[in-house]
């Protein structure tokens, strides 16, 4: 990817003039980011539209039903020592995912500093936190299914609740799972020193460098970002 | 673990990282750690909105404020958008405005659907 990166020179104007100059220039609009990073951002933009449409279809269903929407504060509460704590599991999941975002950012940083072992350590920690998140989600799904929540109905209120819940959290959980898989692949590459020697990737045949860790980070932070919106709109609203 | 990272490396690495290359995003660890702490605080705040049982417009406003602050911090600092050239920033940040327009259209549509349902089927069970 490095070979496609044009150094960002002082000649390039800043601000809005820079936007016009970059976009109207020859060959490429994104001057100082690698090919992989630009493509990841565009992929994330498309993913934004997908999750955006899921959330707004949930909004449409919830706004247009005559039946009361289930009280998520009660539906997702856990009983700890005989006391019902609202949204406890979801709060823990939120903290786990934010922790994983922090460890990811450290992994990217240590990668660029060529501190391989620390980068690997933080990548594996991120993957572990991601896996923890998915397991907790599996627990949450099992609990709700046991309580009779189905995509076509549930005992707590409006029928559309189940369909929205399983679609939105399921799609997000899939993203987390895929992220964990790729974190392990990137961790292995950093561990082997692939990005130090520029070993070519098995899929793209491009020379690897530490940019890949940052691109992996972009995906991971996006997964956290989507959860911020799901947490606000689905669980808290 | 986080403490160990700060204590163990501290200032020396922070200044080293401050020498920023144009080709990749490298910033002082302190920026990330501060943002990380804020994300925890803001998450705790949005959880407390539910725990305290706030309702109505106050609840919705607080949820939206904490959500936007968290999303902004993640995109700007963790995803490095604050340091990218504007050509990339605008290309990624502006298109989602279309989703907001779509949301507005569907909110009007949903309102109309509810109105017709109430008119023809009466209030909900």
HADDOCK unambig.tbl for C-alpha pairs under 7 A between the chains (distance, minus, plus):
assign (segid A and resid 7 and name CA) (segid B and resid 22 and name CA) 6.62 0.50 0.50
assign (segid A and resid 7 and name CA) (segid B and resid 23 and name CA) 6.47 0.50 0.50
assign (segid A and resid 8 and name CA) (segid B and resid 22 and name CA) 5.82 0.50 0.50
assign (segid A and resid 15 and name CA) (segid B and resid 86 and name CA) 6.59 0.50 0.50
assign (segid A and resid 19 and name CA) (segid B and resid 86 and name CA) 5.83 0.50 0.50
assign (segid A and resid 19 and name CA) (segid B and resid 87 and name CA) 4.50 0.50 0.50
assign (segid A and resid 22 and name CA) (segid B and resid 87 and name CA) 6.39 0.50 0.50
assign (segid A and resid 23 and name CA) (segid B and resid 87 and name CA) 6.87 0.50 0.50
assign (segid A and resid 29 and name CA) (segid B and resid 87 and name CA) 6.97 0.50 0.50
assign (segid A and resid 30 and name CA) (segid B and resid 87 and name CA) 6.52 0.50 0.50
assign (segid A and resid 30 and name CA) (segid B and resid 88 and name CA) 6.06 0.50 0.50
assign (segid A and resid 32 and name CA) (segid B and resid 22 and name CA) 6.92 0.50 0.50
assign (segid A and resid 32 and name CA) (segid B and resid 23 and name CA) 5.91 0.50 0.50
assign (segid A and resid 33 and name CA) (segid B and resid 23 and name CA) 6.47 0.50 0.50
assign (segid A and resid 45 and name CA) (segid B and resid 92 and name CA) 6.30 0.50 0.50
assign (segid A and resid 49 and name CA) (segid B and resid 99 and name CA) 6.89 0.50 0.50
assign (segid A and resid 52 and name CA) (segid B and resid 99 and name CA) 6.39 0.50 0.50
assign (segid A and resid 56 and name CA) (segid B and resid 103 and name CA) 5.90 0.50 0.50
assign (segid A and resid 60 and name CA) (segid B and resid 106 and name CA) 6.24 0.50 0.50
assign (segid A and resid 60 and name CA) (segid B and resid 107 and name CA) 6.40 0.50 0.50
assign (segid A and resid 60 and name CA) (segid B and resid 110 and name CA) 5.26 0.50 0.50
assign (segid A and resid 63 and name CA) (segid B and resid 110 and name CA) 5.76 0.50 0.50
assign (segid A and resid 63 and name CA) (segid B and resid 111 and name CA) 6.71 0.50 0.50
assign (segid A and resid 64 and name CA) (segid B and resid 110 and name CA) 4.84 0.50 0.50
assign (segid A and resid 64 and name CA) (segid B and resid 111 and name CA) 6.18 0.50 0.50
assign (segid A and resid 64 and name CA) (segid B and resid 113 and name CA) 5.65 0.50 0.50
assign (segid A and resid 64 and name CA) (segid B and resid 114 and name CA) 4.43 0.50 0.50
assign (segid A and resid 65 and name CA) (segid B and resid 114 and name CA) 6.28 0.50 0.50
assign (segid A and resid 66 and name CA) (segid B and resid 114 and name CA) 6.75 0.50 0.50
assign (segid A and resid 66 and name CA) (segid B and resid 123 and name CA) 6.43 0.50 0.50
assign (segid A and resid 66 and name CA) (segid B and resid 124 and name CA) 4.61 0.50 0.50
assign (segid A and resid 67 and name CA) (segid B and resid 124 and name CA) 5.00 0.50 0.50
assign (segid A and resid 67 and name CA) (segid B and resid 125 and name CA) 6.44 0.50 0.50
assign (segid A and resid 86 and name CA) (segid B and resid 51 and name CA) 6.66 0.50 0.50
assign (segid A and resid 91 and name CA) (segid B and resid 47 and name CA) 6.75 0.50 0.50
assign (segid A and resid 102 and name CA) (segid B and resid 36 and name CA) 5.93 0.50 0.50
assign (segid A and resid 105 and name CA) (segid B and resid 78 and name CA) 6.41 0.50 0.50
assign (segid A and resid 109 and name CA) (segid B and resid 26 and name CA) 6.38 0.50 0.50
assign (segid A and resid 218 and name CA) (segid B and resid 79 and name CA) 5.65 0.50 0.50
assign (segid A and resid 221 and name CA) (segid B and resid 74 and name CA) 6.92 0.50 0.50
assign (segid A and resid 221 and name CA) (segid B and resid 79 and name CA) 6.80 0.50 0.50
assign (segid A and resid 225 and name CA) (segid B and resid 71 and name CA) 5.91 0.50 0.50
assign (segid A and resid 225 and name CA) (segid B and resid 74 and name CA) 6.84 0.50 0.50
assign (segid A and resid 228 and name CA) (segid B and resid 67 and name CA) 6.27 0.50 0.50
assign (segid A and resid 228 and name CA) (segid B and resid 71 and name CA) 6.83 0.50 0.50
assign (segid A and resid 229 and name CA) (segid B and resid 67 and name CA) 6.67 0.50 0.50
assign (segid A and resid 232 and name CA) (segid B and resid 63 and name CA) 6.10 0.50 0.50
assign (segid A and resid 232 and name CA) (segid B and resid 67 and name CA) 6.44 0.50 0.50
assign (segid A and resid 236 and name CA) (segid B and resid 50 and name CA) 6.45 0.50 0.50
assign (segid A and resid 237 and name CA) (segid B and resid 60 and name CA) 6.67 0.50 0.50
